[in-house]
Amino acid sequence: MLGYVITIMLILGFSCCIYTGNSANALNYMLEGANSAVELMLSLAGSYLLWLGIMNVAKRSGLIDALASKVEAPLRKLMPNVGAAAAPITLNLAANFFGLGNAATPFGLDAMKKLYEGGGEQTKRGIASNNICMFLALNSSAVELLPTSVIAIRSACGSENPNSIILPTLISSIISAVAAIMLCKLFERISKHECR
Amino acid sequence: MSAVEIILLLLIAALFVYAHIKGINPYEAFAEGAAEALPTIIKVLPYLAAMLIAINLFRRSGAMDLLSTFLAPMLNKLGIPTELVTLMVLRPFSGSASLALLQDTLMIHGSDSFIGRAASTIVGSTETIFYTLALYCGSVDIKKSRYALPVALLSGIVGTIASIFLIKMM
């Protein structure tokens, strides 16, 4: 699916550049994109080192297993056979919820690794399991207690009450998370791949 | 400094002390975990580059504006005002660009206007879907994301409509 999306974006982008007589800039736009990927990864490298390091201290101390045993049962309702991914998924969702965006991604990538390993033959062939789809869908809803960057922009733009959007933001992100869960369950039923 | 930050610092300190009590060297354990960081980044970078190259071209060429114009009548019918359509279309593609557009929107319409509050709520309650999917799927060589993208996009639309509805009510 992402492959089609990228091809469509490229074709539409090129067409627009050619149509508006801007074709000289098309390659520059693409190069800018590649550069921003490098910059982004460099800026994320530090947070990956930090949080993957801290998580392993917790793992070696037995705390990750302790967390997993607490959260596995409730998570299994959403993702059957969630297994070793339960702890990093919980850490990812918790970090997102408390607005620690740069901690959430390393936990999320660790969760993906565990879901991949637990997905058997299907994920080995590069096909997302039901659990992976559910995790990606949950992650797309951005359930957050304090949307700090938005509040900062509202303050900077002279809002009388920058915090007035906290409650509606929380409620609407919960609504979209519930929608994501229901849509996943629906697609699971009509989808042909079996989850292992 | 917020309560969350203080709690977090105390937790990390407690974690390192606890490791010593358990007879584990947290320094070694930290290094062992951090060793996974760079391989992960190297694995993800090509996927992320492909995605960001396409997104940047799509946005800067003006194709994304055409998509907004094309989708506007349909989204208007769902109760999404024209002023918010561009923001809604941009949001799943780019986090930094949608924050910049949010700032413009707040400047033009006012932070506390209906449009301003709805725009803030939309940005806060949705995610940079294309980036997240490219990153997460790329990190483990998932080539077929199956229904993950449609579910993420549809639930984003639900979140956007809910945001507008909630701001109208509150």
Interface residues (C-beta under 8 A of the other chain):
Chain A: M1 L2 G3 V5 I6 M9 L10 L12 G13 F14 S15 C16 C17 T20 N22 N25 A26 Y29 M30 L31 E32 G33 A34 S36 A37 V38 L40 M41 L44 A45 Y48 L49 L50 L52 G53 I54 M55 N56 V57 A58 K59 R60 S61 G62 L63 F98 G99 L100 T105 P106 G108 L109 M112 K113 L115 Y116 T123 G126 I127 A128 I132 C133 F135 L136 A137 N139 S140 S141 A142 E144 P147 S149 V150 I153 R154 A156 C157 G158 S159 E160 N161 P162 S164 I165 L167 P168 T169 L170 I171 S172 S173 I175 S176 A177 A179 A180 L183 C184 F187 S191 H193
Chain B: V4 L8 I12 L15 F16 Y18 A19 K22 I24 P26 A29 F30 A31 E32 G33 A34 E36 A37 L38 T40 I41 V44 L45 L48 A49 A50 M51 L52 I53 A54 I55 N56 L57 F58 R60 S61 G62 A63 L66 L67 L99 L102 Q103 L106 M107 S111 D112 G116 R117 S120 T121 V123 G124 S125 T126 E127 I129 F130 T132 L133 A134 L135 Y136 C137 S139 V140 D141 I142 K143 K144 S145 R146 Y147 A148 L149 P150 V151 A152 L154 S155 G156 V158 G159 T160 A162 S163 L166 I167 M170
